[in-house]
């Protein structure tokens, strides 16, 4: 179910107060409805949501009337620390302000993997939560598995990142984008402290926005049990968790990337997300 129309896009570089820079890709829609902020996970970027051929969930939802803003995290070399914490505290509030300047409406925040965790953390900690229309999370969690980001295995992850000056995701077949050591350090700290200390879980209880979380039953990177725990922390009264797999009537047990970028996902996951957004966009418009 690929979209027949390639949406118009334009790119913009956003500079934070510390000099850090992130690349934004604006995805146009004709209607438009409420905007969507797309947050990729680690080891990937814009093509996860919108390929160079104009195919992807962002194009599909733009055809349904939802304009988009794809956020690509900091890379090394801009003179500022390219960590997840800087992205969370300095970049994402600027992204929200840019959304308001462009559309003047609250946005839905959509994230995959760590992009979903950061979207949830930002809603709880650094964004104007009243201007978050809702959260859509794919394969997002920090409490189950993730052995390379938790001691003792995280020592090897830190060592490799420090030795090479980057984490070699491409060489290891984990994704198309290597990560700077600072981002890996922050990911390790998030997972380790998120499990050992209660502060992150307590912060997530501040979230009251509508939330949809989808996990693939074949996902070995971010298992379903952890994804269900993440949305379970939210205080939202409108929240839905879906375990996408054969036992629940889906075509396949979706894996980590396949929950968004596979052909079966185009047929049965994308329409589900579209319909969820359409139902809640009416509420956003009526209260805005």
N, C-alpha and C positions, 0 to 999 in steps of 0.2 A: 504494500500500500504506500508506495513512494508518491510524493507530491508531484503533480504535473507542472507546477509553476515554480521556478527558481526565484526565491525572494530577493529583492534588492538589498544589498548590504553596503555598509561603509565602516571604515575603521577609524579609531581615535585612540590616542595615547593619553592616559590619565596619570598625572603626577601628584604624589602624596606630599605631605608636609616635610618628610625626611628625604625627599628626592627620589624615592622609589617610584618606578613606572610600571603600569600594567596596560595591556592592550585590550581595548574594548571593541567588539564587533556588533554593530547595530543591525538588526534584522527587521526589515519593514513588513508591515501588514496593511491591507487596504482598509479595514473597517474603522479604526482598530478597537480591539478590546483592551483589557488590562495588560500591561507589559509583563514579560517573564524575564527574570535574571537567571541565566544559566551558569552553573558553577561546575566545571570539570573536576574530576578527581586527580590524584597524583599520577604522574607519568603520561599525561595526555593534555589536550588543550581544545581549541575551537573545533577541530574536525570531528570530535566525538559527538557534538551536537549538530554540526553542519559541515558536510564534506566540501571539498573544493568543487565538486560537481553539483553542489546545491541540494544534496540529499541529506536528510537527518530529521530528528524529532523537531528541531527548531523550525525547519522549513514546513513540516507538516502542521505544526501549531500556528505558524504564521498564516497558512492558507485558511485556518479556522478563525483567523482574525486577531491572533495574539502576537503583537510585535515582541521582539526579543533583544536582549543585551547579553552577549556571551563574554564572560570575564576570563581572561587568561592571566594566571598568577605571575608574580615577579620572577624574573630570571636574574642570574648573577651578572655583575658587570655594570650596574646602573649607579654604583656608588653608595647604595643603601643596602641594609641587610635584607636578603631575599627570603625571609622566613614566613612561616604560616601565621605567626603571631602579629607581625607587621601587616600582613594582608588582612587579618581579622580586624585589627584595631585602627589602622590608618587608611587602608584602601577601601574596604567595603562600606564604611560610612560615606566616603566620597562617591562611590558607585550609587548608593541610594539617593544622594543629593542630585547626581546626574540624571537619574531616572525621573526625579521630580521636575527637574528643569525641562526635560524632553517631553514627558507625557502628562505631568501634573496629576498622576493617579498612583495609588499603591500598587506595588508589583508582587506577583507570585515569585518566590525564590525556589529554583529547581536545582538539585545537586545530585551528582553520582559519587558514590564512595566517600572519600574525604571531602569532596565538594558539598555533599549533603550534610556531613558533620559540621563543616564550617558555616553552612547556611543556618543550621540550627543554633550553633553557638552565637553567630552574629545576631540572630533574632533575639536571643536571650540576653546578650551582653553589650552589643555595640551599635545596633541599629535602632531607629525609631520604630518600635514594635507595632505601634498603631498604624504605620504605613506599610506593613507587610500583609498582603492580601491572603497569603497562604504559603504552605511549604509542600513541595513534592520531592520525595527522597527515594533514590534508587540504590539499593545495596549499601546503605550507610550505617556504620556502627563503629564502636571502639572497645567493646567489652568482651568479645569472644574471638578466639583465634589470634590472627595477626602476630604470629611468632617472631617475624623479623623486627617487629617494633616493640618487643617486650623482653626484658632480661630473662635469660642470659644472652639470647640470640641477638638482641639489639646492640650488643658490644661489637659484633662483627659488622653490622650495618653501619654503625658509627665509624669503625675503623676503615672500611672500604671507602666510605664517603670522604673521609679526611685524606686518605692516601691518594685518591684520584682527583680530589677537588670537585667531585660530583658523585651522585649515585647512578651507576651505569644501567639504567632501566632498559635502554635499547639493547645493549649487549646481552642482558639477562632475559630478554623476551617479555618484559613486563609492560611495555608500552613504548610509544614513539618519542617520549620526552624524558631526558635525564633530569634529575632533581639536584639542586644545590645542597651542600651539606647542612646549611642552616634550616632548610625545609625538612630534611630528614630528622635533624635534632628535635625540631618542634613536634613532628609527628610522633617520635618516640616518647617525648615528654607528655604529650596529650594522652596517649594510650596508657602509659605507665601510671601517671598521676590520676587519670580518669578512673582507673580501676582501684587504686589504693586510697584515694582521698574522695570525700563526698562533694567537694565544691562544684565540679562540673555537673554532676547529676542534679544537684540543688538548683543550679542556674537554669538548667533545661526545664525545670518545673515552672519557670516564669512564662513559658510559651503558651499562648492562648489562641494563636491563629489556627485556622483550619489546616489539617495536615493529612497527607496521603503518603504512606511509605510502602514501597514494593520491594520484595526480596525474591531472588531466584532460589528455588529449592536445590539447584545444582551449584550454587555459589559456594566455593571453598575459600574464597578470599575474605568475604564478609558474610559469614553464615547467617541463616534466617533467624536463629535464636538471638543473635546480637542485634539485628535490625529491628526485631520486635521489641527488644528492651529499649532501644533508643526512643522510639515514638511513645513507648509506655511511660517515659519520664515526663512527657509534655502534660500540661494542664488543660490542653484544648478539649472542648466538649465535642467538637466536630473533628474526629480523627479516625482514619481507616488504615488498617494494615492488611496487605495482601501477600501471601506466600505463593508465588507463581510456579506451579509445577503440575505434573500429570494428576496427582492425587486430588488436586483442587479444580480439575477440568481444563487445564491449559495444555497446549500442544506438546510442551516439553518442560523439563526441569531446567529453568534458565540458569546460565552461569553468570559470572560477574559482569563482563561487558555486554553479554547477549541480552540482558534484561532491557537494554536500550537499543543496541545497534544491530541486532539480528533480524533476518527476514521474518521469522515468526513474531518477533516483538512488533514489527510494523503492522502486523495483522491483528494482534490481540492486546498488546500492551498500549500502543500509541492511542487507539480509539478510547480505551478505558481512561487514560490520562486526560484526553481532550474533553470527554464528557464530564469528568470530575471538575475540570477547570470551568467549563461552560456553566455548570450549575452554580458555582460559587462566584463567578464573575458577575452574575445578576445581582447578588448581594453586595458586591463591591461598588457597583455603579449606583445602586439605590441609596447607599450610605455615604457616598463621596460627594 
